Amino acid sequence: MFLRFSLLLLLLAVFQSVFADDKPNVLLVLTDDQGWGDVAFNGNSVVSTPNIDSLFTRGVSFERFYVSPVCSPTRASLLTGRHSLATGVFSVTRGGEKMPTDEITLAEYFKSAGYRTGLFGKWHNGLQYPYNPMGQGFDTFYGFADGHTTRYVDSVVQHNHQFEPYKGYLPNLLTEQAMHFMADNTQPFFAYLSFNTPHSPFVLPNKYFNKYKKMGQNDLDASIYGMVENIDWNLGRVFAQLKKSKQLDNTIIIFLSDNGPAFPHGHHRYNGNMKGWKGKVDEGGVRVPFAIWWPGHIEGGKQIKQPAQHIDVVPTLTSLLNIATPTLHGVDLSALLIKSQNTTPATPALSNRLLFTHHFHNTTRPSQTAIQKSPAAVRDNQWLATLDNNNTWQLYDLINDPNQQVDLAKAQPNKVNEFANAYSQWFKQITRTHGPYIPLPIEIGHSVAPITEFPAHEASITQEGLDYFHHAGWSHDWLTAITKNKTNKQSGTATWPIKIVTTGEYAVEILYSTPQGAFDGDVNIAINTSSEKQTLIATNIKNHVAQQVDSTRRYETGEAAELKWARHRMAKAVFKKGEGSVSVSYTTDKNGNHLYIKAIEITKIEK
């Protein structure tokens, strides 16, 4: 029996070794808010990026590679090969960042082909299971699923279904975890290394910041360039390990950013003199550095002139690896990558196609409309047409005017009409195929993920009297009462959609702060589903002034700080399976003291 078992293990090892040799590994590197100009290869004379540059000089790059104007839509398109509006991802918060589980991700395609799959870093396509990486095809997750983290040093990350503390600088740790994952060469891997930098807050090791300050850069640019150089250093570590383990020659490596550069407070830095920045549909907002390298297959330092888009990554990779997919919105770029650009003309699908871009409106109330027809853009090989919030089209000749200095809309009305009609048809089709854009319900009761967080920024204000402390309600914001009249108060209400998947007993906790040192009031939490209606009341909330976690920001943008929140546990309750909403309602107390609520946590109690 032992001999048969040993022979079986030997045969399995041989099979895995052959299997690993036959199929290339895939490393997808995505950075956060790194502009096209934040790479030395693209003409930036300040920043040092030798390892990133090596991908451009050894592999193949695109002169014009486009993504969405902001994080979540880019990530949804990158993972599915479909326009984000078709996936149901329509925003970066308020639940609009969640991607339905019936969308097939790159991780799921790779798993079907026998790959190990791991994500290290930022996700931003759904905080809670099953929308988070563990429910979307990843075997291993080490990072954060929420929009972005406000602490980059000595904080907490999610490791698969658990949360654990870490020490050190987060981008370095993410890289080390990815390297550990990739070290196993008995089975091909798909590793998604998704850096949280150079997104704010601007926290980085002294040596990187000081280097650029000594070069005469201001605090903001010194922070960003230092963060980019840290990314580059980490990629150098990855490349060195892959080479040492003899995996480099059998690994496809892709590098890109999720949108154009952020320019807080009207600040600008080098970005090729392009118009626009993060959040804009112009060139500067959506054109990013992109390179792909596969030694012996995709190499030579070629730069492809035909424009491409994030939706092309899935069909290209799956084509290279002979993985079957349904019809996708992107096109397969592999013919351009593997063969010489000088001898291979662009396929009709590339030569004639239009690239569409759309940007949402941030909403904080249910009465507001996140998805409107504008702002938007349409591109081809030569032209760019943009639609602004006033529903006015502008037209630019990118070949002769790459910096969008001359609007040709009045001089070229036929071209404007052509693009406008094409966009209207596309927008109608892409929105009709999805249906109404409403947030997906937050699911509770999954055995693999018993703790479910309802963060403040994912709630909608359904009754005035509450608001987000920083008003826009971006990630890591919190709720506060805005009652102005002590004698005429009305409780405000914030609401999340909910789906209870398992009937059972649950514990409910509030993460809170009493910023004025006292709060003598009650908080009502209502669970309203098709199965039941019940209200839990939090009383005798202990005083807790949440202190800011120390983190040295090199440049302050005013985003929500990381605070040390207290917990108030309410009475346990039995919730029945059903779909509906969970709401929190409160006001200031009789003395006008405030209560901040960071989140509600609901935990399934296992018997």
C-alpha positions as CSV (number, residue, x, y, z in Angstrom):
1,M,0.0,0.0,0.0
2,F,2.8,2.4,1.0
3,L,4.7,1.6,-2.3
4,R,1.6,2.3,-4.4
5,F,1.0,5.6,-2.5
6,S,4.6,6.6,-3.0
7,L,4.5,5.8,-6.8
8,L,1.3,7.9,-7.0
9,L,3.0,10.9,-5.3
10,L,6.0,10.5,-7.7
11,L,3.7,10.5,-10.7
12,L,1.8,13.5,-9.4
13,A,5.1,15.4,-8.9
14,V,6.2,14.6,-12.4
15,F,2.9,15.6,-13.8
16,Q,3.0,18.9,-11.9
17,S,6.5,19.6,-13.1
18,V,5.6,19.1,-16.7
19,F,2.4,21.0,-16.2
20,A,4.4,24.0,-14.8
21,D,6.9,23.9,-17.6
22,D,4.1,23.9,-20.3
23,K,2.1,26.8,-19.1
24,P,3.7,30.2,-18.4
25,N,3.1,32.0,-15.1
26,V,1.4,35.4,-15.2
27,L,2.2,38.4,-13.1
28,L,-0.1,41.4,-13.3
29,V,1.2,44.6,-11.7
30,L,-1.2,47.4,-11.1
31,T,-0.3,50.7,-9.5
32,D,-2.7,53.2,-8.0
33,D,-2.8,56.8,-9.4
34,Q,0.5,56.5,-11.2
35,G,0.3,58.8,-14.2
36,W,1.6,58.1,-17.7
37,G,4.4,60.6,-16.9
38,D,5.4,59.0,-13.7
39,V,7.8,56.7,-15.5
40,A,11.3,57.7,-16.7
41,F,10.8,55.8,-20.0
42,N,8.0,58.3,-20.9
43,G,10.3,61.2,-20.6
44,N,10.3,62.1,-16.9
45,S,13.8,63.3,-16.1
46,V,13.2,63.3,-12.3
47,V,11.8,59.9,-11.2
48,S,14.0,56.8,-11.2
49,T,12.3,53.7,-12.5
50,P,15.0,51.4,-14.0
51,N,13.0,48.2,-13.4
52,I,9.8,49.5,-14.8
53,D,11.7,50.9,-17.7
54,S,13.2,47.5,-18.4
55,L,9.7,46.1,-19.1
56,F,9.3,48.8,-21.8
57,T,12.8,48.2,-23.3
58,R,12.7,44.4,-23.2
59,G,9.0,43.8,-23.8
60,V,6.3,45.5,-25.8
61,S,4.5,48.7,-24.9
62,F,1.6,50.8,-26.2
63,E,2.0,54.5,-26.9
64,R,-1.7,55.0,-26.1
65,F,-3.2,52.6,-23.6
66,Y,-6.4,53.7,-21.9
67,V,-8.2,52.8,-18.7
68,S,-11.2,54.3,-16.8
69,P,-10.9,57.7,-15.0
70,V,-10.9,56.1,-11.5
71,C,-10.2,53.0,-9.6
72,S,-13.1,50.5,-9.4
73,P,-14.3,50.7,-13.0
74,T,-10.7,50.1,-14.3
75,R,-10.3,47.1,-12.0
76,A,-13.6,45.6,-13.1
77,S,-12.8,46.0,-16.8
78,L,-9.2,44.7,-16.2
79,L,-10.5,41.6,-14.5
80,T,-13.4,40.7,-16.8
81,G,-12.6,42.1,-20.3
82,R,-15.9,43.9,-20.2
83,H,-16.9,47.6,-19.9
84,S,-17.4,48.3,-16.2
85,L,-21.0,49.5,-16.7
86,A,-21.8,46.1,-18.1
87,T,-20.5,44.5,-15.0
88,G,-22.6,46.6,-12.7
89,V,-19.6,48.5,-11.3
90,F,-20.7,52.2,-11.5
91,S,-18.9,54.0,-8.7
92,V,-16.1,53.8,-6.2
93,T,-18.2,53.7,-3.1
94,R,-21.9,53.6,-1.9
95,G,-21.8,49.9,-3.1
96,G,-21.3,50.9,-6.7
97,E,-17.8,49.4,-6.6
98,K,-19.1,45.8,-6.0
99,M,-18.9,43.4,-8.9
100,P,-21.5,40.7,-9.1
101,T,-20.3,37.1,-8.6
102,D,-21.6,35.9,-12.0
103,E,-18.9,38.0,-13.7
104,I,-16.0,35.8,-14.7
105,T,-12.7,37.2,-13.5
106,L,-9.2,36.6,-14.7
107,A,-8.6,34.5,-11.6
108,E,-11.5,32.3,-12.4
109,Y,-10.3,31.8,-16.0
110,F,-6.8,30.9,-14.7
111,K,-8.2,28.5,-12.0
112,S,-10.1,26.6,-14.7
113,A,-6.8,26.1,-16.5
114,G,-5.0,24.7,-13.4
115,Y,-3.4,27.9,-12.1
116,R,-2.8,29.0,-8.5
117,T,-4.3,32.5,-8.1
118,G,-3.2,35.2,-5.6
119,L,-4.0,38.8,-5.1
120,F,-1.6,41.0,-3.1
121,G,-2.8,44.6,-2.4
122,K,-5.8,46.6,-3.4
123,W,-9.0,45.1,-4.6
124,H,-11.8,47.8,-4.6
125,N,-14.4,45.7,-6.3
126,G,-16.4,44.7,-3.2
127,L,-15.4,44.7,0.5
128,Q,-17.7,41.9,1.7
129,Y,-17.8,38.2,0.8
130,P,-18.7,37.0,-1.8
131,Y,-17.8,40.1,-3.7
132,N,-14.3,40.3,-2.3
133,P,-11.3,38.4,-3.8
134,M,-12.1,35.1,-1.9
135,G,-15.4,35.0,-3.7
136,Q,-14.1,36.0,-7.1
137,G,-11.6,33.3,-7.9
138,F,-8.5,34.0,-5.8
139,D,-7.0,31.2,-3.7
140,T,-4.9,33.6,-1.7
141,F,-5.6,37.2,-0.7
142,Y,-3.3,39.5,1.2
143,G,-4.3,43.1,1.2
144,F,-7.4,45.2,1.6
145,A,-10.7,44.9,-0.2
146,D,-12.0,48.4,0.6
147,G,-11.4,51.4,-1.5
148,H,-8.1,52.3,-0.1
149,T,-6.3,52.2,3.2
150,T,-5.3,55.3,5.1
151,R,-2.4,53.6,6.9
152,Y,0.7,52.4,5.1
153,V,2.8,51.5,8.1
154,D,2.2,49.1,11.0
155,S,-1.5,48.4,10.4
156,V,-3.9,45.6,9.6
157,V,-4.5,43.6,6.4
158,Q,-6.9,40.9,5.4
159,H,-5.3,37.5,4.9
160,N,-7.8,35.3,3.1
161,H,-10.9,35.5,5.4
162,Q,-9.0,36.8,8.5
163,F,-7.5,40.1,9.6
164,E,-4.0,40.3,11.0
165,P,-1.6,43.0,12.0
166,Y,1.6,43.7,10.1
167,K,4.8,45.7,10.7
168,G,6.6,47.8,8.2
169,Y,5.8,49.6,5.0
170,L,2.8,48.1,3.3
171,P,4.0,48.1,-0.4
172,N,7.1,46.2,0.8
173,L,5.0,43.7,2.6
174,L,2.7,43.1,-0.3
175,T,5.6,42.4,-2.5
176,E,7.1,40.0,0.0
177,Q,3.9,38.1,0.2
178,A,3.6,37.9,-3.6
179,M,7.2,36.7,-3.8
180,H,6.4,34.0,-1.3
181,F,3.4,32.9,-3.3
182,M,5.3,32.8,-6.6
183,A,8.2,30.8,-5.1
184,D,6.2,27.6,-5.4
185,N,7.0,26.4,-9.0
186,T,5.2,23.1,-8.9
187,Q,2.1,24.7,-10.4
188,P,1.8,27.7,-12.7
189,F,0.6,30.9,-10.9
190,F,-1.4,34.0,-11.6
191,A,-0.2,36.7,-9.3
192,Y,-2.0,40.1,-9.1
193,L,0.3,42.5,-7.4
194,S,-1.9,45.6,-6.8
195,F,0.1,48.4,-5.1
196,N,-1.7,51.0,-3.0
197,T,0.8,53.6,-4.1
198,P,1.4,56.4,-5.2
199,H,-2.2,57.0,-4.0
200,S,-2.6,59.3,-1.0
201,P,-2.1,59.5,1.9
202,F,1.5,60.4,1.2
203,V,3.4,58.3,3.6
204,L,6.7,56.7,2.6
205,P,10.1,55.8,4.1
206,N,12.5,58.7,4.7
207,K,15.1,57.7,2.2
208,Y,12.8,58.0,-0.7
209,F,11.2,61.3,0.3
210,N,14.6,62.8,1.3
211,K,16.1,61.9,-2.0
212,Y,13.6,63.9,-4.0
213,K,13.5,66.8,-1.6
214,K,17.2,67.2,-2.0
215,M,16.6,67.4,-5.7
216,G,14.4,70.5,-5.1
217,Q,11.0,68.8,-5.4
218,N,8.1,70.1,-3.3
219,D,6.6,67.9,-0.6
220,L,3.9,66.4,-2.8
221,D,6.1,65.6,-5.8
222,A,8.9,64.2,-3.5
223,S,6.2,62.0,-2.0
224,I,4.9,60.7,-5.3
225,Y,8.2,60.2,-6.9
226,G,9.5,58.5,-3.8
227,M,6.5,56.2,-3.8
228,V,7.0,55.3,-7.4
229,E,10.7,54.6,-6.9
230,N,9.7,52.3,-4.0
231,I,7.4,50.4,-6.4
232,D,10.3,50.2,-8.8
233,W,12.6,48.8,-6.1
234,N,10.0,46.2,-5.1
235,L,9.7,45.1,-8.7
236,G,13.4,44.7,-8.9
237,R,13.2,42.3,-6.0
238,V,10.4,40.3,-7.8
239,F,12.4,40.1,-11.0
240,A,15.5,39.0,-9.2
241,Q,13.7,36.2,-7.4
242,L,12.0,35.0,-10.6
243,K,15.4,34.9,-12.3
244,K,17.1,33.1,-9.4
245,S,14.3,30.5,-9.3
246,K,14.5,30.1,-13.2
247,Q,10.9,31.2,-13.5
248,L,11.5,34.5,-15.3
249,D,11.8,33.1,-18.8
250,N,8.4,31.4,-18.3
251,T,6.5,34.3,-16.8
252,I,4.3,36.9,-18.6
253,I,4.6,40.2,-16.8
254,I,2.2,43.1,-17.4
255,F,2.6,46.5,-15.8
256,L,0.0,49.4,-15.8
257,S,-1.7,52.0,-13.7
258,D,-5.4,52.3,-12.9
259,N,-6.0,55.9,-14.0
260,G,-4.2,59.2,-14.6
261,P,-2.4,61.2,-11.9
262,A,-4.2,62.8,-9.0
263,F,-3.4,66.6,-8.8
264,P,-4.6,67.7,-5.4
265,H,-5.2,71.4,-4.8
266,G,-4.7,72.2,-8.5
267,H,-1.1,71.0,-8.4
268,H,0.5,69.7,-11.6
269,R,3.6,67.6,-12.4
270,Y,5.0,66.1,-15.6
271,N,2.5,64.1,-17.6
272,G,3.5,64.7,-21.2
273,N,1.6,68.0,-21.3
274,M,-1.6,66.0,-21.7
275,K,-4.9,67.7,-20.8
276,G,-6.7,66.3,-17.7
277,W,-5.9,64.2,-14.7
278,K,-7.5,61.5,-12.5
279,G,-11.3,61.7,-12.8
280,K,-11.3,63.3,-16.3
281,V,-12.0,61.6,-19.6
282,D,-9.3,63.6,-21.4
283,E,-5.9,62.0,-22.3
284,G,-4.3,62.9,-19.0
285,G,-7.0,61.2,-17.0
286,V,-7.1,57.9,-18.7
287,R,-3.9,57.3,-20.6
288,V,-1.4,55.2,-18.6
289,P,1.9,53.4,-18.9
290,F,1.5,49.9,-20.2
291,A,4.1,47.2,-20.9
292,I,4.0,43.4,-21.4
293,W,7.0,41.1,-21.5
294,W,7.3,37.4,-22.0
295,P,10.9,36.4,-22.7
296,G,11.2,34.6,-26.0
297,H,7.7,35.4,-27.0
298,I,6.8,39.1,-26.3
299,E,10.0,41.2,-26.4
300,G,12.1,43.5,-28.5
301,G,11.2,46.9,-27.0
302,K,8.6,47.6,-29.6
303,Q,6.1,50.4,-29.0
304,I,2.7,49.8,-30.7
305,K,0.9,52.9,-32.0
306,Q,-2.7,51.5,-32.2
307,P,-4.6,52.5,-29.1
308,A,-5.7,49.7,-26.8
309,Q,-7.7,49.6,-23.6
310,H,-8.0,47.7,-20.3
311,I,-10.8,45.5,-21.7
312,D,-8.2,44.0,-24.0
313,V,-6.1,42.3,-21.2
314,V,-8.4,39.4,-20.5
315,P,-8.9,38.3,-24.2
316,T,-5.2,38.8,-24.8
317,L,-4.0,36.7,-21.9
318,T,-6.5,34.0,-22.4
319,S,-5.6,33.8,-26.1
320,L,-1.9,33.5,-25.3
321,L,-2.7,30.6,-22.9
322,N,-5.4,28.9,-25.0
323,I,-8.1,29.4,-22.3
324,A,-11.6,29.6,-23.7
325,T,-13.8,32.6,-22.9
326,P,-17.2,33.8,-23.9
327,T,-17.5,36.9,-26.1
328,L,-16.0,39.9,-24.4
329,H,-15.9,43.6,-25.1
330,G,-12.1,43.7,-25.5
331,V,-10.1,42.3,-28.4
332,D,-7.1,39.9,-28.5
333,L,-3.9,41.9,-29.0
334,S,-1.6,38.8,-29.2
335,A,-0.9,39.1,-32.9
336,L,0.5,42.6,-32.4
337,L,2.5,41.5,-29.4
338,I,4.2,38.3,-30.7
339,K,4.8,39.3,-34.3
340,S,6.8,42.3,-35.6
341,Q,4.7,45.5,-35.7
342,N,6.6,46.5,-38.9
343,T,5.5,43.4,-40.8
344,T,2.1,42.8,-39.3
345,P,-0.7,45.3,-40.1
346,A,-3.3,46.0,-37.5
347,T,-6.3,43.7,-37.6
348,P,-9.6,45.3,-38.7
349,A,-10.8,44.9,-35.1
350,L,-8.1,47.2,-34.0
351,S,-8.0,49.6,-37.0
352,N,-11.7,50.4,-37.1
353,R,-12.8,50.2,-33.5
354,L,-13.9,53.0,-31.2
355,L,-12.8,53.1,-27.6
356,F,-15.5,54.3,-25.2
357,T,-15.0,55.9,-21.8
358,H,-17.5,56.9,-19.2
359,H,-17.3,58.5,-15.8
360,F,-19.9,58.4,-13.0
361,H,-21.3,61.1,-10.7
362,N,-20.6,60.7,-7.0
363,T,-24.0,60.4,-5.2
364,T,-24.8,60.5,-1.5
365,R,-28.6,60.4,-1.6
366,P,-30.8,57.8,-3.3
367,S,-32.6,60.5,-5.2
368,Q,-29.3,61.4,-7.0
369,T,-28.4,59.6,-10.3
370,A,-24.9,58.2,-10.5
371,I,-25.1,57.1,-14.1
372,Q,-25.7,59.9,-16.5
373,K,-24.8,60.1,-20.2
374,S,-21.9,62.4,-19.5
375,P,-19.0,62.9,-18.9
376,A,-17.8,60.6,-21.6
377,A,-15.3,60.2,-24.5
378,V,-14.9,58.3,-27.8
379,R,-11.5,57.6,-29.4
380,D,-10.1,56.1,-32.5
381,N,-6.6,56.1,-34.0
382,Q,-6.8,59.8,-34.8
383,W,-9.7,61.5,-33.1
384,L,-10.9,62.1,-29.5
385,A,-14.4,63.4,-28.9
386,T,-15.3,64.4,-25.3
387,L,-18.8,65.0,-23.8
388,D,-18.8,67.4,-20.8
389,N,-21.3,67.7,-18.0
390,N,-23.2,70.4,-20.1
391,N,-23.7,67.7,-22.8
392,T,-21.4,69.6,-25.1
393,W,-19.1,67.7,-27.5
394,Q,-15.5,68.7,-28.1
395,L,-13.3,67.2,-30.8
396,Y,-9.5,66.9,-31.0
397,D,-7.1,65.6,-33.6
398,L,-4.7,63.6,-31.4
399,I,-2.2,63.0,-34.2
400,N,-1.7,66.7,-34.9
401,D,-2.8,68.0,-31.5
402,P,-2.0,65.4,-28.9
403,N,-2.3,68.0,-26.1
404,Q,-5.9,68.9,-27.0
405,Q,-5.3,72.6,-27.5
406,V,-7.7,73.1,-30.4
407,D,-11.3,72.2,-30.3
408,L,-12.4,71.2,-33.8
409,A,-16.1,70.5,-33.0
410,K,-17.4,73.4,-35.0
411,A,-15.1,72.8,-37.9
412,Q,-15.8,69.1,-38.1
413,P,-19.6,68.7,-37.3
414,N,-19.9,65.5,-39.3
415,K,-17.2,63.8,-37.3
416,V,-18.8,65.0,-34.1
417,N,-22.1,63.6,-35.1
418,E,-20.5,60.3,-36.1
419,F,-18.9,59.9,-32.7
420,A,-22.0,61.2,-30.8
421,N,-24.3,58.7,-32.5
422,A,-21.8,55.9,-31.9
423,Y,-21.6,56.8,-28.2
424,S,-25.4,57.1,-27.8
425,Q,-25.8,53.6,-29.3
426,W,-23.0,52.2,-27.1
427,F,-24.4,53.9,-23.9
428,K,-27.9,52.7,-24.6
429,Q,-26.7,49.1,-25.2
430,I,-24.3,48.9,-22.3
431,T,-26.7,50.2,-19.8
432,R,-29.7,48.3,-21.1
433,T,-27.8,45.0,-20.8
434,H,-27.3,45.6,-17.1
435,G,-30.5,47.2,-15.9
436,P,-30.9,49.7,-13.1
437,Y,-27.7,50.7,-11.3
438,I,-28.5,49.9,-7.7
439,P,-26.0,48.7,-5.1
440,L,-25.7,45.0,-4.6
441,P,-26.9,43.8,-1.1
442,I,-24.3,43.2,1.6
443,E,-24.6,39.5,2.4
444,I,-24.4,38.1,5.9
445,G,-24.4,34.6,7.2
446,H,-21.8,32.9,5.1
447,S,-20.0,30.3,7.1
448,V,-16.6,31.1,5.5
449,A,-17.0,34.8,6.4
450,P,-19.0,35.1,9.6
451,I,-18.1,38.8,10.3
452,T,-19.6,41.3,7.9
453,E,-18.8,45.0,7.9
454,F,-21.3,47.8,7.0
455,P,-18.9,50.8,6.6
456,A,-20.3,54.3,6.8
457,H,-19.2,55.3,3.3
458,E,-21.3,52.5,1.7
459,A,-24.5,53.7,3.3
460,S,-26.9,56.1,1.6
461,I,-28.4,59.0,3.5
462,T,-32.1,58.1,3.4
463,Q,-33.3,60.7,5.9
464,E,-31.6,64.0,6.5
465,G,-30.1,64.6,9.9
466,L,-27.1,62.4,9.2
467,D,-24.2,63.1,6.8
468,Y,-20.7,61.9,6.1
469,F,-18.2,63.8,8.2
470,H,-16.2,64.8,5.1
471,H,-19.4,65.2,3.1
472,A,-18.3,63.4,-0.1
473,G,-18.4,60.1,1.7
474,W,-15.2,58.6,0.2
475,S,-13.7,55.5,1.7
476,H,-12.9,55.6,5.4
477,D,-15.3,58.4,6.1
478,W,-17.8,58.2,9.0
479,L,-21.3,59.3,9.9
480,T,-22.2,62.2,12.1
481,A,-25.5,64.0,13.1
482,I,-26.0,67.4,11.5
483,T,-28.8,68.6,13.7
484,K,-28.6,72.4,14.2
485,N,-31.5,73.0,16.5
486,K,-31.2,71.4,19.9
487,T,-34.9,71.8,20.6
488,N,-36.2,70.5,17.3
489,K,-34.3,67.4,16.4
490,Q,-35.2,64.7,13.9
491,S,-33.1,61.6,13.7
492,G,-31.2,61.2,10.5
493,T,-31.0,57.7,8.9
494,A,-28.3,56.0,6.8
495,T,-29.2,52.7,5.0
496,W,-27.4,49.8,3.5
497,P,-29.0,47.0,1.3
498,I,-28.8,43.6,3.0
499,K,-29.2,40.0,2.2
500,I,-29.4,37.4,5.0
501,V,-28.4,34.1,3.5
502,T,-28.6,32.0,6.7
503,T,-31.3,32.2,9.4
504,G,-29.6,32.2,12.8
505,E,-28.4,34.2,15.8
506,Y,-26.2,37.3,15.1
507,A,-24.3,39.8,17.2
508,V,-24.4,43.4,16.2
509,E,-21.7,45.9,17.1
510,I,-21.2,49.7,16.4
511,L,-17.7,51.1,15.8
512,Y,-18.0,54.6,17.2
513,S,-16.5,57.7,18.8
514,T,-17.9,60.4,21.2
515,P,-15.8,63.3,19.9
516,Q,-16.9,65.7,22.6
517,G,-16.2,63.2,25.4
518,A,-19.8,62.3,26.1
519,F,-22.9,61.1,24.4
520,D,-26.2,60.6,26.3
521,G,-28.4,59.3,23.5
522,D,-29.7,56.2,21.8
523,V,-28.9,54.6,18.4
524,N,-31.6,52.6,16.6
525,I,-30.6,49.9,14.1
526,A,-33.5,48.6,12.0
527,I,-33.5,45.3,10.1
528,N,-36.2,45.3,7.5
529,T,-36.5,42.4,5.1
530,S,-39.1,40.4,3.3
531,S,-39.1,38.0,6.3
532,E,-39.2,40.4,9.3
533,K,-38.9,43.9,10.7
534,Q,-37.1,44.4,14.0
535,T,-35.3,47.3,15.7
536,L,-32.3,47.0,18.0
537,I,-31.6,50.0,20.4
538,A,-28.1,50.9,21.6
539,T,-28.2,52.6,25.0
540,N,-25.6,53.7,27.6
541,I,-22.9,54.1,25.0
542,K,-19.6,54.6,26.8
543,N,-17.5,57.7,26.3
544,H,-14.7,57.3,23.8
545,V,-12.8,60.1,22.1
546,A,-11.2,58.4,19.1
547,Q,-7.6,59.4,18.8
548,Q,-5.9,59.7,15.5
549,V,-3.4,56.9,14.7
550,D,0.0,58.5,14.3
551,S,1.1,58.5,10.7
552,T,3.4,61.1,9.2
553,R,1.9,62.4,6.0
554,R,4.4,64.3,3.9
555,Y,1.6,66.3,2.2
556,E,-1.9,66.7,3.6
557,T,-4.9,66.3,1.3
558,G,-7.6,66.5,4.0
559,E,-8.8,62.9,3.5
560,A,-10.2,61.0,6.5
561,A,-7.7,60.1,9.1
562,E,-7.3,56.7,10.7
563,L,-8.8,56.7,14.2
564,K,-8.9,54.2,17.0
565,W,-12.6,53.4,17.3
566,A,-14.5,51.9,20.2
567,R,-17.0,49.1,20.0
568,H,-20.5,48.9,21.5
569,R,-22.1,45.5,21.4
570,M,-25.8,45.4,21.2
571,A,-28.2,42.6,22.2
572,K,-27.9,39.4,20.2
573,A,-30.8,38.8,17.7
574,V,-32.1,36.1,15.5
575,F,-32.3,37.2,11.8
576,K,-34.3,35.2,9.2
577,K,-33.3,34.7,5.6
578,G,-34.4,37.5,3.5
579,E,-33.4,40.6,1.5
580,G,-34.0,44.2,2.4
581,S,-32.1,46.8,4.3
582,V,-30.3,47.7,7.6
583,S,-30.5,51.2,8.8
584,V,-29.0,53.3,11.6
585,S,-30.8,56.3,13.0
586,Y,-29.7,58.8,15.7
587,T,-29.2,62.5,16.4
588,T,-27.1,64.6,18.7
589,D,-27.9,64.1,22.4
590,K,-29.9,66.5,24.6
591,N,-26.7,68.6,25.2
592,G,-25.9,68.8,21.5
593,N,-23.0,66.2,21.8
594,H,-22.2,64.3,18.7
595,L,-21.7,60.6,18.0
596,Y,-19.5,59.4,15.1
597,I,-20.3,56.0,13.6
598,K,-17.5,54.4,11.6
599,A,-19.3,51.1,10.8
600,I,-21.7,48.4,11.9
601,E,-20.5,44.9,12.2
602,I,-22.8,41.9,12.1
603,T,-21.4,38.5,13.2
604,K,-23.0,35.1,12.6
605,I,-22.8,33.2,15.9
606,E,-21.9,29.6,15.2
607,K,-23.5,27.0,17.5
